[in-house]
Amino acid sequence: MSTEHASRGRRGGARQWFTPARVVFTVLAVLALVFIFENTRKVTIRLLIPEVTMPLYLALLAMFVVGALCGGYFFRRRVR
């Protein structure tokens, strides 16, 4: 009976890991990363005063990271 209980726990754990929200988040994150790394041309970016020329994928990746950090911060604040 203990092996039966253990196998149920493993399946339940897999179900908890693959929730619809996590699957959608993972798919969107992968699509965002594909979009970022497909855009490799150099662009000129102006942030207030300095003007910087850099590959577009680096600018997009930086904004992706900033957005993920902000989302993580606000999600944690809301849950607690």
C-alpha positions as CSV (number, residue, x, y, z in Angstrom):
1,M,0.0,0.0,0.0
2,S,2.9,2.4,0.6
3,T,4.0,2.1,-3.1
4,E,0.5,3.0,-4.2
5,H,0.5,6.0,-1.9
6,A,3.9,7.1,-3.1
7,S,2.9,6.8,-6.8
8,R,-0.2,9.0,-6.1
9,G,2.1,11.6,-4.5
10,R,4.3,11.7,-7.6
11,R,1.4,12.1,-10.0
12,G,-0.1,14.8,-7.8
13,G,3.2,16.6,-7.7
14,A,3.4,16.5,-11.5
15,R,-0.1,17.9,-11.7
16,Q,0.8,20.7,-9.3
17,W,3.9,21.5,-11.4
18,F,2.2,21.5,-14.8
19,T,-0.7,23.9,-14.0
20,P,-2.3,25.8,-16.9
21,A,-0.9,29.1,-15.7
22,R,2.7,27.7,-15.5
23,V,2.4,26.2,-19.0
24,V,1.1,29.5,-20.5
25,F,3.9,31.4,-18.7
26,T,6.5,29.0,-20.0
27,V,5.2,29.2,-23.6
28,L,5.1,33.0,-23.4
29,A,8.6,33.3,-22.0
30,V,10.0,31.0,-24.7
31,L,8.2,33.0,-27.4
32,A,9.6,36.2,-26.0
33,L,13.1,34.8,-25.9
34,V,12.8,33.6,-29.5
35,F,11.5,37.1,-30.6
36,I,14.4,38.7,-28.7
37,F,17.1,36.6,-30.3
38,E,15.6,36.9,-33.8
39,N,16.1,40.7,-33.7
40,T,19.9,41.1,-34.0
41,R,20.4,44.3,-36.0
42,K,22.0,47.3,-34.3
43,V,19.8,50.1,-33.1
44,T,20.4,53.5,-31.5
45,I,18.7,53.9,-28.2
46,R,18.3,57.1,-26.3
47,L,17.6,57.0,-22.6
48,L,17.2,60.5,-21.3
49,I,20.6,62.0,-22.4
50,P,23.0,59.3,-23.5
51,E,22.7,57.7,-26.9
52,V,23.8,54.1,-27.2
53,T,24.2,51.9,-30.3
54,M,23.7,48.2,-29.4
55,P,22.1,45.1,-30.8
56,L,18.3,45.1,-30.5
57,Y,18.3,41.7,-28.8
58,L,20.3,43.1,-25.9
59,A,17.9,46.0,-25.4
60,L,14.9,43.6,-25.6
61,L,16.5,41.1,-23.3
62,A,17.2,43.9,-20.8
63,M,13.6,44.9,-20.9
64,F,12.5,41.3,-20.5
65,V,14.6,40.9,-17.4
66,V,13.4,44.2,-15.9
67,G,9.8,43.2,-16.6
68,A,10.3,39.7,-15.1
69,L,11.9,41.3,-12.0
70,C,9.0,43.8,-11.6
71,G,6.4,41.1,-12.1
72,G,8.1,38.9,-9.6
73,Y,8.3,41.7,-7.0
74,F,4.7,42.7,-7.4
75,F,3.4,39.1,-7.4
76,R,5.3,38.3,-4.2
77,R,3.9,41.5,-2.5
78,R,0.4,40.5,-3.5
79,V,0.6,36.9,-2.3
80,R,1.9,37.7,1.2
